[in-house]
Amino acid sequence: MNQHVKNVTPETTDLSRRSFLVGTAATGLVLGYAGVPGIGEALAAAPANFEPSVWYAISPDGLVTVTCGKADMGQHIASTMAQIVCEELGAKWSDMRVNLASNDPKFNDPVLGAQITGGSWSTMMNFDAMSRAGAAGRMALTEGAAASMGVPAGELTVRDSMIVHAKSKKQMSFADVVKSGKATKTFTPDELKAIKLKTPDQYTMIGVSVPQLDIPSKTNGTAKYGIDVMIPGMAYGAVVTPPVRYGATVKSVDDSAAKKVPGFIKAVTLDDKTQTTTGWVVAVANTYANAKKAAAALKVSYDGGPNAKASSESLLEEAKRLQKLDDSGQFFVKDGDVGAALGTAAKVLEAEYTTSINIHAPMEPMNATAEFKGDILHIYSGNQFATRSGAIAAGAAGIDPKFVVMHQMWLGGGFGRRLDADMMVPAVQAAKAVGKPVKVIYTRENDMTMDFSRPLTYQKVKAGVDGDGKLVALSHDVVSAWPTQRWGIPDFLSPSVDKKGPLDAFTVNGSDFFYTVPNHNVRAIKNEMAHNATPSGQLRSVAPGWTFWAVESMIDEIAAAAGKDPAQYRISLLDGAGKNDGGAQRLRNTLLAAMGLAGYGTKKLPKGEGMGVACVSSQERATASWTACVAHVAVAPSGEVTVKKLTVATDVGTQVHPDNIRAQVEGAALWGLSLAMYEKATLKDGGIEQTNFDGYTPLRMSQMPEVAVAVIANGEKATGVGEPAVTVVAPAIGNAIFNASGARVRALPITAEAVKGAMKA
């Protein structure tokens, strides 16, 4: 997240505004939040429970249930939150449990911000607050035990859910203290802020690869995902989507054939005032199989709308047209005088970089179940943005958001796709239309053609160097749809430095890198045509997935033109001058670590093979995770590229769970490889052409390279690990291809045809 965004980044949180009570807590709204079925151990607010904060409770049997306000899509963030609490609380790991938060207003924490999961923010933004929550609970339990034992609290030690007085050999378990009712200490916000937390050398839980708490339920089938929800008497909905991604309207629906399908109930044409969907119809039936049959039987005629002729080619042409206009877009970075510096530079390099439309395609397709209970709408779904999703569900139902209860489920993959709530709209309107609960499940075809995709991007970069090859100026224009502006949340936009109005920093983050360049411009240009025709979302890695493709490729091109080693050239630019103080050194260290682990520059490679480097400060400058990659590739005369090995080094500050960090970095690197080499969606006549995994082809097992990971844990503030490695892989591969074959590629995904063509050139 960009540093200008309000109420989200660590810089804007204010602990003094937090309502934090240690003692018996209020139970929250009486809207069915307690005991939500199917999302782990229910956090029932029974009077006997000790609830140090809204984020965890200790029951009379000593079990500690941590409520996670983040979506868990396999990244084990719920376990991570529990591990952070456990460290300061002093609990035994086998006593820990996890629960997923609803949209109960009590979870709208002014410190932790909106209930949004993205940007690799979760650990870095929650670490301090959850640590203080754990520490406050430990202190309250200690005082309660001291009162029961009749000993000074300062003489007690806490570990493994036991509170021990060494002198008298008296001891009490957490369960004993909770049952005694003597844990009553409360903390003011200032007292919470003043708590002295453990230093890294005192950790006994942080940095340990403990068993993940969600794995048992996910392996024995008791964990419930959105697609698993069952409500008595519910019907099923299958959506019929138009051939145009966005902007179509339904002219007529002939349901005569659908009425012959057993169990058919109704065809509902969506009237979506939120404008999340356009031109959709839902076939409702007694089973999902019958709903799909009925949907296939419906005859729907459409008005294709204003985007019916849009194509990938037309979007790219429009992007190039906009980039050429001197007055288009807004400046994200404007340092020095780029025009003058380019005018006096000894050499000027210029290049265009593109990325294609990319689809999320999580294994669990989009789904939602809606049920009206009187005035209350209950939504069961896995989502990454409960705050916004609840509002969209309310808008679809035509009710006040305060009457919506969101039941958070485990997510079978999200990667940014479930930041959007389109799946809730047909469920809500169908349930309202038929007067019973309705579960809507997308087919894979629905999921792919109606994805809120990563946008097609076009970037123009111009760089100037002096006579010694030193970079003196860089101009960078980024043209794309603006996914965050589509959300309609002003606080998620950033003011432009040229004061022309807000811009979507999530389309340019990463371009404000940590290299020292005295004259540097970055212009964010909205492609309105793409914005309307392909309403875009945030896909794992967000803007750095394309901005670093351009930046790190251009840095390599500059180094080659200057006759310098590209890794050493980067090191010379990471001198930490000015605003880059601190960050540049950490990025430099990760690059050196990756080079050392890969053996960069120390091996003589066979003909047709090469290594390439890249280093990034993803996700955003204000919340960076320092990551570097060395890619080793082989390039055949045909242009076919084989990625032999990826070596990734990342500086995570404080590592909570080492095994999980390695898994996240490996997964991110492979996703980056998939985007770099294999994934591409195309728009034709307003619609996405790829409808399943035969046409949209992510990385296969047979294409897996060796992956080596070096994790730098230096005790600094914890950073995110879920996404940064996605952004560093593509440019490292592109640079390796150049070193192996002399072919410079500038478009993603990288194809054999493009490589062969560049080799000839």
N, C-alpha and C positions, 0 to 999 in steps of 0.2 A: 504494500500500500504506500502510496506517495505521502510524503510528510505533511502535505496540506490537508489531508482528509481528516475530518473531525470525528471524534467519538469512536475511533477505531484503533489508531496506532498507539503504542506505548507512550509516545510523547504527550498525548493529549489526555491520558487518564489521570484522574484525580482521586487518590485514595480517600481524601477527607469527605468526599461526597457519597461514599459507600455506606449503605445501611447494613451493618454487620452486628449481629447479636449472638453472643455466646450464652447458652442457657436453653430452656425449652422454647422452641420457636413456634410462631403461628403456623397454622396448617395451610394457609393460602386460600385461593378462591374455591368455592364449593361448586366446581364445574366438572367434576369427575377426573381431576388430575391425579389424585392418589390412586395407586393400584392400576396403572395403565397396563393392560395385558400384553405379554409377549415381548417386553424389552428388559428382561433381567429381573433381578430381585426388586420388588416394588418398595419404594421409599414411603411407607405408611407413617404418617405423622402421629403415631400413638403417643399419648401423654407420657408414657414411661421412657420414650426415646430421649436421648440427649442429642440435641441438634446444635452443634457449634456454629453452623451457618446454613444458609439454604443449600450449600453445595455438598454437605455430607451430614450423616446422622449415625449415631452409635446406638444400637439396640440393647436391651437388657441382657442378651446373650453374648454381647461383646463384638458382634459383627459390625463392621464399618462400611456403610454404603455411600459411595461417592456418586453424586449426580453430575454427569458431564453435559455441559451446555454446548458442546460441539458435536457435529455429525460424525459418526464412526462408520467409515466406508472401507474398513479393512486396514487402516493405518494405525489402529489400536490406540487412538487418542484417549478413549475412556480409561484404559489401563494406565496411560501416561499420567492423566490427571490424578488417578488414585495413587500412583507411585510418588508423585510430588507431595500430596497430602500425607501419605504414609511416612515419608522421611521425617517431617517435622512433628507429626503426631506421636510417632514412636510405636505404631501398631505393628502387629505381626502380619506379614503379607498374606498368610492363609486366612486371615480374618477380613480381608478386603473384598468388597463387592462393588459392582458398577451398575449404574442406572442412567438412562438417557432423559434429558430435560424435555419438558413440554414447553408450550408457549405461555405458561402461567406467568403473569406479570412479575411475580417475585424473582424470576430468573433474568429480568431485564436489569442487569447489573451495571451501574454507571462506571465501574472500574474496568470490567471485562468487555463492556461494549455490547453491540447488537449480537444476537445469536446467528452468527455467520461463520461458516467454515471454509476458508480459502486463504490464498496468499502465503501458505506455510506459516501462518501467524499463531496457531493455537498454543503451542508450547511456549514460545517467546512472550506471548501476551498474557498467559495465564500463570506462568511459573511463580512470579512473586506473590500474587494474590492468593493462589492456592497454598503456597508455602506458609503464608501468614495465617491462613485459615487453619492449617494443620497445627502450627505452633500455638495459636490461641486455644485450640481444643486441648492440647497437651497441658498447657498452663492451668486451664480450668479444671481438668481432671486431677492434676497434681494438687491443687488447692482443696478440692473435694476429698481426696484421699488423705491429705494432711489433717483435715478436720475430723475425719473418721478415726484416724490412727492416734490423734493427739500428739503429733510431732510437727516440727517446722517444715514447711513446704520446701525450703531450700536444701534440706537434707535428703530429699527424695530423688531417685533416678527413674527414668522411664525407658523401657525397651521391650519390644515384643509383646505389647499390650499388657505389660505388668508395671506396676508402680511399687518400687522397693525402698524400704528404709534399712540401710545396711547396719546401722548401730543396733537397732532393736530386732532386726530380722523380720519385721512386720512387712507384709506386702498385700496389695490388692490388685485384682485384675481390672481392666476397663469395665468389664461386666459388673463387677462388685460395686464400683463407684457409680455407674449409671443406676443400678438398682437402689443404691443408697439415697439417690436424689440430691446429693450434696454438691454436684457439679453445677454451680449457679453463677460463676463469675462472668461478668459482661465486660466488653471492651469498647471504649470509645474509638472513633476513627483515628484520633491522634495516638491513642495507646497502641492500636494495631500497627500504625506506621512506625512506632518506636520499638517494636519487637526486634530483638537482635536474632537474626536467623543464623543457621549453621554456616560455617565456611566449608568450601569443598573438601578440605582435609578431614572434616568431621562426618562426612556422609557415610551412611551405612546402607542406604537403599538407592539413592541416586547414583547412577553409573553401574548398576547391577542388572544383568539380563534375567529378571524374574519371569516366571510363567505369566503369559498374557491372560488376563481374567476373562476375556470373551471367547477364548478358544474352546473350552469345554462345551459351552452351549452351542457353538457353531459346528462342532464336530458331532454332537449327539442329536442335533436337529431341534433343540428346544429354543434356540434363538429365532426370533420372528422378524422377518423382513416385511416390507410393505406388501409384497406379492403373496405373503402367507396369511394375511389378515382374513379372518372369517367372522362374520356377524350373522346371527340367526335371521333368516328371512331375506337375506340380501339378494339382489339381482346382479347381473354382470353387464358391463358395457364394452363394446368394441367400436373404435372410432373409424370413421371414413374421412380421410383427409383429401384435400383438393390436389390437383396436379401442380399447383403453384405454391411455393413455400409460404408466401405471405401476400395478402391483399385480395385474395379471391372472395367472392360471396356466393352463397347458395341461391340459385334461381328457383329450383323446384326439387322435390323429393318424391319419387314414386316408390311406395313401400308395398305394392300389391304382391310382389314375389316374396318379400320378407315375411308377410303375414302367413305364408304357408310353412314357414320354419317352425317346428315344435318349440313351444316355450317363448316365442317372440312376444315382447310386451309393447315396445314403442320405439319409434325413431325420433330422436330429439335433435333439432337443428340448434346449434349453439348461438346464443345471443350474448356475446362476451363483451360487456362494457369495459373490461380492463384492457381490451385490445391485445391480449396475450395470444389469442388464436383468431383466425379468420377463415370462414368457409368450411367449418367442421360439422359433421353429423355423428351422432352416437346411436348405435343400434343396441337396444337393451333387451336382454332375454334372461331366462332362468338359469342358464349355465353359460360359461365362457365359450364353449364350443358352439352352442346355439347362437350366441351373440355374434361370433365371427361369421357363421353361416348367414345370419340375417344381414350383417354388414355387407357381405359379398353380394347379397341379393338386391340391395338397395340400388335404385337408379337415380343418381344425383346429377343434376346439370348445374354448371357453374358459369359465373362471369369471372374470367381470369384476373380482372383487375389491372392496376397500373404496372405490375411487374411481370406480366405474362410473357414478355419477350426478353427478359433479362437473361444474360449468360455470363459465364466466367470471363469470356473475352470482352464483353461490353463493360463489365465492372473494372477490368484492368485498364481498358482504354480510357474510361472516365477518371481512374486514379492518375494516370499519366497526364491527362488534360489538367486536372486540378493542381498537380505538382508544378506545372509550368507557370501557373498564375502567381505573380509576385505577391498578391494580396490575400491569397487563400490561407486558411489555417491560423493557428496561434502558436506563439513561441513557448516551448517548455523549458528550453535553455537558451540564454542569449548572453554569452560571455565574450568580452573583447570586441574587436572589429573584424569579423570573418571576411567580409568583402575586400577590405584593404590588405589583409594578410594573404589572401589567395592571389590578389593582384601582384604582390611582390615575391611570391614563393618561387623557389628555384624549379620546382616541379609540381604539377597539379595532377592528381589522379581522380577519376570519376567512374562510378559504377552504379548499376541498378540491381537491386535484390528483390526477389519476390517469394512469397509463400502462398500455398493454395488454401482452399477451404478444407478444414479438417473437422472430423466428427468425433464425438465423445465415445459413443457405443459401449456403455458399461454392460456387463453381463446380465444384470437384472434390468429388464426393460422398464421404462417409466410406468408407474402405476399409482393409483390412489383409491382409497375407499372413503366415501362420504356418507354420513348418517345424520339426519335431523332428529333431534330429541327436543320436541317443543320448540323453543326459540333458539336453542343451542345447536350449532353445526359442529359435528365432530369429523375431523379429517385424520385418516390413518395413512401415513406415507413417510418415506425416508426423504428428508430434504436438508439442504445445506444452509438455508437462509430462512429460519422460522419467522423472523420478524417481517420480512417481505412476503413470504408465502401465505401467512395468515391473512394479510391484507388482500392478496389476490383472491384467495378463497372467499373472503367476505365480499369482495367486489363482484365475483361471479354469482354469489347468492343474493346480492342486493341487501346485505345486512351490515350492521356495525361490526368492525373487527373484534370488539370486546365479546361478541357472542360466538366466536370461533375458538374451538379447542383443538390444538394440533397434538396428535399422538405421534411422537417421534419413533421411528422404527430403525433397525439396523439397515444400512445401505449396502446393496450388492454392487458397489461401484458408484462413484459420483464424478470425481475429477473435474468439478465445475458444472456438470450437466444439471445437477439437482440444486443449483443455486436458483434455477427457474422453477416455476410452479404450474406450468401449462397442464400437467397431468391432473391437477386438481380441478380445473375448470370443467371438463366434461363429466367428471364424477359428481361434482356439486350440482350442475344443472340437470343431469340425468336423475339424480336422487330427488331433486325438487320436483321434477316433472312426473315421476312415477310414484312418488309417495312412499318410497322404501329405500333402504341402504343400497348403494350401487358401488361395485368395484370395477374400475376401468383399468385394463391392462393393454398397453401398446403392443402391437406386433413389432418385430424387428424392423419391418419396412416403415411403419409409423415412426419408430424411434429414429431411424436414420434420416428419412426425408424431412422430418419436422424438428430436427436437432437445432438447438441454438449453438451454432457451430463456431469454431475459431475462424475469424474472418480472413478472407483473401487480403493480402497486403502487398503494397508496392513501396519501395524505399529507394530514394536517390541520395547517394553519399558522394561528397566532393571533399578531397583532402589536399592540403598543401604542405610541402616539406622544404626546408632550407637546403643550402649547399652541402651540409653534413648529413642530410637525411633525417633531420629532427622534425617531428610533426609540429607545425606552427598554427594550423587552422583546420577545422573540420566542420562541414555543413551537412546536416542530416535531416531529410524530409521523410516523414512517415505518413502514408496515406492508407486509411482503412475505415471500416465501419467502427462505430464507437459503442461497444457493448455496455459500458457502465452508464452512459448517458441514457440508454434505453430503459434502464431501471427507474428513471425519474426520481432519483434521490440526490438532491443538490449537494449534500455533504460528501458524497462519493466523487465529486468532481473537484478539480483543482484550479485555482486562478492562474491565468497565463501570465508570464513575466512581462509581456508587452501590453497587459491590461486590456486586451480585446475581449475579455470574457472568459468564462470557465472552459476548461478542456478536459478530455478524458485521459488522465495520466496513465490509465491501465492500457493504453495503446502505445505509450512511448517510454514507460519505465524501463530502465536498463540502458537507454541512450545517454543518460546522465552518469556516465561511468566514472571510474576512479583513476583513469589515466590523466596525466597532466597535459592539457592542451590550452594554451593561452587564449586562443580564439575559437569559440565553440558555439554553434547554433544547432538547436533541434526544433523543428517545426512539426506540430501535430495537425494533420489535415483530415477532416472528416469526409469520407466518401458517402455522400447522401444516398446515392443510387444503391450502393452495397448495403448501407444501413437499413434501407427500406426493403430491398429484395431478399436479403439474407440476414434477418435479425440475429445478431451474433451474441454469443455468451463468452464466458471465461473458461477456457480449456487449460488443463494442468500446465502451468508455467506462465500463462497469460502473456503480456507484451514481451517480456524478455525472451520468449520463445522465438520471436521474429526480430526484435531489435538487436539482440546479441548475434543473431545470424549475420546481420549486416555489419555491425561494429567489429566483431572478431574476424570476419572475412576481410574487411577493409584494412584492419591493422596488419594482417598477414600480407595483403597486397602491397601495402606501403613498405613493409620490411623487405619484401622481395625486390621492389623497385630500388630500394636503398642499398641492396646487396648485404643485408644484415640477417643474422639468424632471427627468426620470428619470435622465439621464446626470449632471447636476450633483449630483443627490441622492446618487448612488453615490459620486461623488468626495468629497462631504462625509463619507461613512461610511468612506472609505478613508484615515483619518488616521494609521494606523500606531501607534495607542496600544496599550500593553501587549504582549500576546502576538502582536499583529499587526505588530510592528515589522519593517521590511524588506520583507515580502511585500506589504503593502498598497500600498507605493509602486510596486513593479513592476507590480502589477495596475492601478493607476491609470494608469501610463504606457501600458500596452497599450490601455486604454480610450480615452485621448486620441489614440493613434496610429490606432485604428480610426475614431474620430470624424472625425479630420482627413482620412484617406484617403477616407472616404465622403462628406465634405461635410455631415456631420450638423449641423443647425441653421443652415446657410448657404443652403439652397435652399428655394424655395417650390414645394411639390409639388402636382400636380393633385388635384382632389377625388377621394376614394376611394383615395388613396395615402398611405403613411406609412412612417416609419423607426422601428425599435425597437432598443434596445441591451441587451446582457447582457455580463457579464464573470465569469470563473470561474478557480478555482485548481486545475484538474484535473491529474492524476488524484487524488492524495491530498495533503493538507496538507503532509506531510513530503517529498513528491516532486513538488511542484507545477510545472506549466508555466502561466505566466500568459497567459491568452487572452481576447480580447474580440471581439465581433461586432456589426456594425450590419447589420440586415436591412432591405431596401427591398421593400415589398409593395404590390400593388394589390388592392383588395377590391371585387368586383362587388356590385350590389344583391341578387343571388341568394345571396350568401355565398361564392361561389367566390373562392379566394385564388390569386393569381399571385405567386410570389416572383421579383422582378425582379433583385435583386442581393444577394449576401452579401459583406460586407467583413470580413475576419478579420485581427486583429493578434495575434502571439504572441511572447513573450519566451523564446528558447531558450537563453539564456546563451551557450554556445559552439556554433556550427553546424559540423558536420563536413562535410556535403555539401549546399550550398545548394539545388541543384535537387531533390534528394530530399526535403528538408524542405518545400519548397513543394508538391511532389506529395503528400506525406503530409497536409499541412494542407488542401489542396484536397479530397483524397479524404475526409478526416474530416468536413469541412464538408458535403459532399454526402451522406455517410452520415447526418449529423445531420438534414439536410433530409428525407431519406427516412423516417427514424423519426418526424419531426415531422408529416409530411403524408400519408404513403402506407402505411406498414407496420402491419399489425394481424393477429394470429392470435387465434382464439377457441377456447375449450374447450366441448365439448358432450358429454354422456354420457361424460365421462372421457377423450375423445379430441380431438386437435387437428383442427379441421375443414378447414383449408387444406392441400392436398396437393401443390400445384405453383404455378408462377408465374402461373397464371391467377387463383388465389384470393388468393395472397399477392403483393402488387404493389409491389416496391421502385421507387425513382425510375427513370424512363425517360429516354432521351436527349432526347426532345421536351420534357421538363419541366425541363431544365437552366437555371439562372439564370447570370448573369455572376458570377464569383467573383474577388475581388481579395484579395491576401494581402500583409501587411506583416510581415516577419520582423525582430525586434529581436535582434541578436547583440551582446552587450555584454562578452563575455569572461568572464562568470561561469560557474559549473559548468554543464556540458551538461545539458539537460533533455530530456524525451520529447516527441515530436510526433505519434505515431500516433493518439492518441485524444482529447486535450483539445478539439480543435475540434468533435468530435461533440457535446459537452455544452453548448456555448454557443449553438448555432444555434436549437434549438426555442424557448427563452425569448425570444430576439431576435425571432423570427418572431411569436410570440404577442403580444409587446409592440408590434410594428409593426402588427399587425392592429388592436389597440386604438386606436393613433394614427390609423389610416386610417379606421376605421369606428365606433369607440366600443364595439366588441364585445370583451368579455373572455372568452377561452377558457381552460379549465383542464384539458382532457383531451387526451391524445395517443393516436392521431393526430388532428390538427385537421381537422374535416370542414366542408364547406359548410353542412350542416344545423346544426351547432353554432354556426357563425359567424352565420348568418342568425337563429337563435333568440336569440343574445346581442344582436344588433343590435335586435331587436324589444323585448327586455327593457330 
